[in-house]
Amino acid sequence: MDQNQNYITEEKRVALIEELKELKGPKRKEILEALEFAKSLGDLSENAEYHQAREEQGKLEERISKIESVLQSSVVVEKHHSTKVEVGATVTVQKVGTKEKKVYTIVGSEEADLAAGKISHNSSLGMALYGKKKGEIGSFESKQGTVQYEVIALE
């Protein structure tokens, strides 16, 4: 796998498609209706409702563009068992010098969520672990100095 490629899971792809349908359908219609209502209020130069609706429209169109770009440029990966750390793998790591173990799933940047145990393959830890096998150590530089993690298990 190319570490510079954008990756998403099938679940994320489906979620993005659903979000895109919502944004292009009901949400876009809702904003257009708000714009029409605001226009009916008169003078657009001092019309706060109109300016708010235009701002929301801009954010909506930006999000639609972002989702379309992600769907077009990303490679869908499935969770799988591997002998080395790569996107889609679940890895158990232990910080060298401690007994605390952590489990992470390596995902693409679009769906990284540390609270859910999903780290990006482009994060400092993700890059340090990428390509490592069970028993190998990955390290990266942090503000506190060099941090090392040992790969304890791979799923």
N, C-alpha and C positions, 0 to 999 in steps of 0.2 A: 504494500500500500504506500502511496505517495503521501508523505507527511504534509506537503503543501496543498493538497487537494481539500476541498470542502466535503464533509461527510455528514449525513443525517441518517437516523434510523427510519425504518418503515413507519413506526408509530408517529415520529415527528413529521414525516412526509404527509401522512394522512391528516394530522392535525393542521398542518399548514394549508392543505387543500381545503379543508373545512373552513378555516379562518378566511381564506381568500373568497370562498363562496359567500360568506356572511358580509365581508367588506364590499364586494362588488355588487351584491344584491341589496338586502335590506338597509345596510348601513349607508351606502352611497345614496339610496333613495331618501333616507331620513335627512341627510345633510342637504340634498337638493331642495327638499321641502322647506327646511329651515331657511335656506337662502331665498327662496321665493317669498316666504313670509316676511323676512327681513327687508326685502326690496319693496314690498307693499307698504312698509312703514314710512317710506319717503326718503328724504335727503340721505344719500349713502355716505357722505363725508363725515357725518357725526352719528352714524347709526351703529351702536355698539353690537347689536344683535347680528348685523350683517358682517361686521369685521370678525366676530367670534365664529360665525358659520364658515367664513372663508378660511380662517385659521384651521378649523377642524377639517375642512375639505383638503387643505394642503397636507395635514398630517395623515389623513386617510390615504390619499394618493401616494404619499411617500411610503407608507406601510405596504400598500398593494405592490408597489414597484420592488420593494425589498423582498417580499415573499416570492414574487415571480422570479426574481434574480436567484434566490436561494434554491428554488425548485429546479430552475434551469441549469445551474452550475454545480449542484451537489451530487455526489454519488451516494446511493442508498446502500447501507451496510446492515447486516443482520448480526444480532448477538451470536457469538460462536465461541467454540473452544479453540484455543491456539496454544502453541508452545512458546510464543513470544508476545510481548505487549504490543497491541495494535488497536486501531479503532474497532469497537465492537466487543473487545475482550473485557472481562471483569478480573481485576487484579487485587490481591491482598498484599499490602506492603507494611513494612515495619521500619520506622525511623531508626537508623543506626544509633545505638547507645540507649535505646528505650525498649520497653516491653509492649508498648501500645501498638496494636495492629489496626489498620484501616482498610476498608474495601471500597474500591472505586471502579466504576465502569468508564472506559475511555470512549468519549463521544466527540463529535465534531463541535466546532465553536458555537454553532447556532443553538445547541441544546444543552450546553454546559450548565450545571446547577449543583454547586458544591453541597448545598443542604440535602439534596437528593442523592449524593454520592456519585455524581456524574461530572468528570473533569474533561476538559478539552485536551485533545492531542497536541494543541498548540500552547497550552499553559506551561509554566516552568516545570512543574512536576510531570505533566504529560510528556513533554519533550525529553526529560531526563529518563523516564521509564521506557519510552518508545523503543521497541526492538529488543528489549532486555528479556532474558529467560529466567525461569525460577532459579533463585540463588544468586543472581547477579545484582549489582548495586548501581543505582542511577543517582547522579548528584547534580545539583544546580546551586547557583550563587543567590543568596538572599541578603537582606540588610544585616542579618546576624552572622553572615559568613556562609561557608559551604554547608549545604544540607544534603544528607545522604539517606536514601531509602533502599531497602533490600526487598526484592520481589520474593514473597513467601509462597504464594500460590497463584495460579492462573486458571480461569474458567472460560 
